Amino acid sequence: MTNRERAMNLLHYKPVDRIPAVHFGYWGELLTEWADQGKIPRELAEGNWDGSEKDVALDKLIGWDFNWNHCSGSSNGLSPAFEWKELEVLPDGSRRILNGNGIIERHKPGITSIPSEDDYLLKDREAFETLFRPKMKFFPERVNVEYYKHFNETRSWDVPIGIHLGSVLGSIRDMTSVVGMSYLIYDEDEDLFADIVDTWADMQYECAKTILETGAKFDFAHYWEDICFKNGPLISPELFDELCGKHYKKRCDLCHEYGIDVISLDCDGVVGQLLPTWYENGVNTMFPIEVGVWGDQFEPARKKFGPGMLGVGAMDKTALRKDKAAVDKEIERMKRLVSLGGFIPCPDHRLMPGTKFELVQYYAEEIKKIRI
Amino acid sequence: MSTELLNEISENLQRGKAKVVKELVQKAVDEGLDPDVILREGLLSGMDVIGEKFKANEVYVPEVLIAARAMNMGVGVLKPLLAEAGVKAAGKVCIGTVQGDLHDIGKNLVKLMLEGKGLEVVDLGTDVSPDTFVQTAIDQNCQIIACSALLTTTMGVMEEVVKKAEAAGIRDKVKIMVGGAPVDDAFCKKIGADAYTPDAASAADKAVEFCLELAGKSA
């Protein structure tokens, strides 16, 4: 069987010869760490992204079969993006930078994690109409139609590849910060936030439609959101449903028209309260189900929604920083989840610094031994 | 009449109507209400309701943020009057995101909730070293050090804060609270901190409890 067949069979409750070893990529710092330790060639640590040649080369070195986040999409961001600009250097050496999404970030020397967000441009109707709406328009060049016309000849048929559907709300949060999004939802112009969401979603839909119309074949579709945290969603489930539900449905219906019935969504945090909106509108695959850091779980979702709710993820990646016993415990837990059907084990997010290379190899080897 | 006005302040604060809250607070001042009463029975009582609803998942981050913004508008009117009247905060907290970590949404939410309980907050920002936490607590007579972290790679700094506080001899005078995505009660106990709370509103409740406890000790 190919890994593509294994993955799609698992998600359709069909037999497989073995479980594929699936992952969700790495923090850049981890790859540097592994290169420093001599575990991987230095060139694989740089310019390595999901599904890239380097990612695939690293898969072979480790023993992974594929990266679930290997998707193909369009230029569906703000276009043109805001020009990155250094606005100020603060006394402690921090730099205030305007990023491509119109957020003013603070970068501190020596800190490589996500920068803090100081301010943002999308504050009112005027900013939306003059600065953002023009950058959210659909235009044909957003999709490389020539590439997709030949996609079926050039793509790998050994691994599943998804069409990336973009986001509904997550990208808007990236343009406003959580604080800015909160204020926009409630400030005087009551229709503004909904207008932003609709404008953004319409463009994302057109991008997906243009790709699919080329005849390019995908095994699944994939959204990105990241709109939850430790205690649940960042906005109320009712408001989320009202603003976003119809947009998920529109893009999911489009995918169904093209025979794509596995639609996954990448959302960090505890996602349970948003699952009804996603599931009822066609999103049927939870990913990455963050068990380790946030305490999320797959079983309650399966229990609530039934066999139509699929999952990829839920393996506590922090075990890969510990020891074989911790990994074995996770593998035992994965066996139980796999036995439910419609589930593929995968570390519950990108592997982080401190992850032990040999333990990852061990996990990838052992997970393949699970049989249904 | 005054009860009605205070209720109106509280209700508008809960709906995040910042401009209305500011106007109502000014009206209450003009009508001769005690600024401390306006603060406690108008603004802070409104934030209390929001805090409880946040804990119960009845409101979410946006509602907390707009309520806090409204509270700050109201407090802005009262601040000079409270200072003039010598009204003191119920306690003082220094808060920050630990060294190596620049994430501040959670920290800011806790800060807002602490202020909503009438506590004075020294916001140290992000990427705060253990020394800065401890030195600030000493210099500014804080009863509480509150540490936040989003990353599993930075939560270890919290243990350093506890150790530095011990080394500085302030452990009996200062409570150390920890929170953030990867932090839990077991971690809190392991590093010898005083409290982990799962959300911003619970953190504020705990901080008030600690301030009362410490005030009792020193009384």
Interface residues (C-beta under 8 A of the other chain):
Chain A: R106 K108 I111 S113 I114 P115 S116 V178 V179 M181 S182 Y183 I185 Y186 F229 K230 N231 G232 P233 L234 I235 S236 Q273 V293 W294 T318 M352 P353 G354
Chain B: G16 N57 V59 Y60 V61 P62 E63 L65 I66 R69 G100 D101 L102 H103 D104 I105 G106 N108 T126 D127 L151 T152 T153 T154 A181 P182 P198 D199
